[in-house]
Amino acid sequence: MVTPERLMEDPCFAIFATAYLLKKEYLKEQRINGRPDENIWIIASSNYHYHYKGKKPSLHEDYKGKIKNTLSRFKSHINAAKQSRIAKN
């Protein structure tokens, strides 16, 4: 049974519960879109944190923006590391 106490006391269970909820949101978005899309997981994780049908849909959009910005920075670091490795060879 899921209880606040169990989520706080059992980190493995908390991770499992979070993964379940994220997957549920992902599958819902995949059904809505009708096909896999690389941005579905961004929408799903944003729904998990701030659902777009909630009282403040702007929070959903803000969170989505934060994920996209973080991904962009991560991709820049990866590309810089690749270029550095190519330059060394």
C-alpha positions as CSV (number, residue, x, y, z in Angstrom):
1,M,0.0,0.0,0.0
2,V,1.2,3.5,-0.8
3,T,1.4,5.8,2.2
4,P,3.3,9.0,2.7
5,E,5.3,7.3,5.4
6,R,6.3,4.5,3.1
7,L,7.3,6.9,0.4
8,M,9.5,8.8,2.9
9,E,11.0,5.8,4.6
10,D,11.6,3.5,1.6
11,P,13.6,5.3,-1.2
12,C,13.5,2.3,-3.5
13,F,9.7,2.2,-3.3
14,A,9.5,6.0,-3.8
15,I,11.6,5.6,-7.0
16,F,9.4,2.8,-8.2
17,A,6.2,4.8,-7.5
18,T,7.7,7.8,-9.4
19,A,8.7,5.7,-12.3
20,Y,5.2,4.2,-12.4
21,L,3.5,7.6,-12.5
22,L,5.9,9.0,-15.1
23,K,5.3,5.9,-17.3
24,K,1.5,6.3,-16.9
25,E,1.8,10.0,-18.1
26,Y,4.1,9.0,-20.9
27,L,1.7,6.3,-22.2
28,K,-1.3,8.7,-21.9
29,E,0.6,11.3,-24.0
30,Q,1.6,8.7,-26.5
31,R,-2.1,7.6,-26.9
32,I,-3.1,11.3,-27.4
33,N,-0.4,11.9,-30.0
34,G,-0.9,8.5,-31.7
35,R,2.8,8.0,-32.3
36,P,6.1,8.1,-30.4
37,D,7.6,11.6,-30.2
38,E,10.9,12.6,-28.6
39,N,9.1,15.4,-26.7
40,I,6.5,13.1,-25.1
41,W,8.7,12.4,-22.1
42,I,9.1,16.1,-21.5
43,I,5.4,16.6,-21.5
44,A,4.9,13.6,-19.3
45,S,7.5,14.8,-16.7
46,S,5.9,18.3,-16.8
47,N,2.5,16.7,-16.2
48,Y,4.0,14.8,-13.3
49,H,5.2,18.0,-11.6
50,Y,2.6,20.5,-12.7
51,H,-0.3,19.2,-14.7
52,Y,-1.4,21.4,-17.6
53,K,-5.1,21.0,-16.5
54,G,-4.2,22.2,-13.0
55,K,-5.0,25.6,-11.4
56,K,-1.8,27.1,-12.8
57,P,-1.0,25.7,-16.3
58,S,1.8,28.3,-16.6
59,L,3.8,26.2,-14.1
60,H,3.6,23.3,-16.5
61,E,4.9,25.4,-19.3
62,D,7.7,26.9,-17.1
63,Y,8.8,23.4,-16.0
64,K,8.8,22.2,-19.6
65,G,11.0,25.2,-20.5
66,K,13.4,24.3,-17.7
67,I,13.7,20.8,-19.0
68,K,14.3,22.0,-22.5
69,N,17.0,24.5,-21.4
70,T,18.7,21.8,-19.3
71,L,18.7,19.5,-22.3
72,S,20.1,22.2,-24.5
73,R,23.0,22.9,-22.1
74,F,23.7,19.2,-21.8
75,K,23.8,18.8,-25.6
76,S,26.2,21.7,-25.8
77,H,28.5,20.1,-23.3
78,I,28.4,16.8,-25.1
79,N,29.1,18.5,-28.4
80,A,32.0,20.4,-26.9
81,A,33.5,17.2,-25.4
82,K,33.2,15.5,-28.8
83,Q,34.9,18.4,-30.6
84,S,37.7,18.4,-28.0
85,R,38.2,14.7,-28.5
86,I,38.3,15.1,-32.2
87,A,40.8,18.0,-32.0
88,K,43.1,15.9,-29.8
89,N,43.2,13.1,-32.5
